Amino acid sequence: MRIPFNDLATPHASIVEDVVAEVRALAGNSRFIGGPAVEAFEQDFAAFCHTRHAVGVANGTDAIELTLRALGIGAGDEVLVPANTFIATASAVAATGARPVFVDVDPVSLLVTPATLEAGLTERTKAVVPVHLFGHMVPPADVLAFAQRHGLIVIEDSAQAHGADAPSDGGDEKSRAGSYGVAGTFSFYPGKNLGAWGDGGAVVTDDTALASRIRSLANHGRSEGTDHYEHRYVGRNSRLDALQAAVLRRKLADLPEATAQRRRVASVYAEALAAHSIPLVAPLSGVDSAWHLLVVRVPGRETVRRLLDEAGIGTGVHYPVPCHRQLAYISDQTVSLPVAEQAATEILSLPFFPHMRDDEIAYVAESLAKAIAAV
Ligand SMILES: Cc1ncc(COP(=O)(O)O)c(C=O)c1O
């Protein structure tokens, strides 16, 4: 059996005709930048995230950077970032002139907690960027109480967590990933749970003034309703284009079903892995994960990967080097963050996609158990 790490082609096959129809319409109306396709997607995505606004931007990195800039964060400020995230969380902070301060994570969830965040605090700390890693959401209560205590802004990096939820007993609407911070940022990189056919990103927020400033910064500093050549802010071009918006809007319609399938695949995996006593990085209790990645922790990871590759199974590592140990940041951050460092040597992302079959999952679990036994 050959099992790829991911399979984007199968779900796309069923929507390609719909997308072609959208492309024809765009070719006819020539509204390639902004216009009805982008507006319609932004409205749908805001509703999906339970927020008032969504602003489409060029990618998930810009979504973080432009949000920080719009909030006035820059040189002289510090922003708390988990050490075990994709480097873009950190580079987006650095691009504003602010300093990303890396913090450690909980040994089980691999997510930030109030205690790990506390360790990075200084009087220059202005904001915290919790990352909903692997689709496993950092629950709102943990971060919000910490941020409130220290007067910090919360921006949720939800690049891996479209549709993750932490429903409270009271049915609180602000439990969706991206909706509880001042803003939530998303990536639509093709492999993400909601992936474009190219690059794309968005910021969601309830704050109308913030949404409008981010929109302006992403559009050469133009303000809505003013002349095309009037530039209120020093902005740049970071717009979501209409072709990507059309693809994303079509795919968003299928996202709840795809997320339910991901949750099903994850629960079949959890059972199969438990039968072999292989630890899975699971969401915290009370969180409905978006299950972007299915991550286990294994000894002798590189050998295990090679053996799985020989068995026809694709794997990934997210991420092999924590941010504070990357050459780009190492001279600035001499801290030791032992949990993130240890996890980086053990984590292994298994094949995972919504339409994965039970026999494929069983084959991966058995092959993994054999590989671990052979190490
Ligand atoms: C956690 C996280 N943050 C930020 C990003 C950056 O998104 P993009 O690649 O769209 O710039 C990604 C994905 O690539 C990510 O996984």
The ligand as an SDF file (V2000), in Angstrom:
LIG
                    3D

 16 16  0  0  0  0  0  0  0  0999 V2000
    1.2820   28.4760   12.3780 C   0  0  0  0  0  0  0  0  0  0  0  0
    1.5030   29.2010   11.0980 C   0  0  0  0  0  0  0  0  0  0  0  0
    1.6080   30.5420   11.1120 N   0  0  0  0  0  0  0  0  0  0  0  0
    1.7830   31.2480    9.9920 C   0  0  0  0  0  0  0  0  0  0  0  0
    1.8440   30.6310    8.7610 C   0  0  0  0  0  0  0  0  0  0  0  0
    2.1350   31.4780    7.5590 C   0  0  0  0  0  0  0  0  0  0  0  0
    1.1830   31.3930    6.5650 O   0  0  0  0  0  0  0  0  0  0  0  0
    1.5860   31.6950    5.0210 P   0  0  0  0  0  0  0  0  0  0  0  0
    2.4490   30.5690    4.5660 O   0  0  0  0  0  0  0  0  0  0  0  0
    0.2690   31.7460    4.3320 O   0  0  0  0  0  0  0  0  0  0  0  0
    2.2960   32.9920    4.9990 O   0  0  0  0  0  0  0  0  0  0  0  0
    1.7110   29.2340    8.6910 C   0  0  0  0  0  0  0  0  0  0  0  0
    1.6980   28.4750    7.4210 C   0  0  0  0  0  0  0  0  0  0  0  0
    2.4240   28.4900    6.5250 O   0  0  0  0  0  0  0  0  0  0  0  0
    1.5500   28.4920    9.8890 C   0  0  0  0  0  0  0  0  0  0  0  0
    1.4410   27.1640    9.8750 O   0  0  0  0  0  0  0  0  0  0  0  0
  1  2  1  0
  2  3  1  0
  2 15  2  0
  3  4  2  0
  4  5  1  0
  5  6  1  0
  5 12  2  0
  6  7  1  0
  7  8  1  0
  8  9  2  0
  8 10  1  0
  8 11  1  0
 12 13  1  0
 12 15  1  0
 13 14  2  0
 15 16  1  0
M  END
$$$$
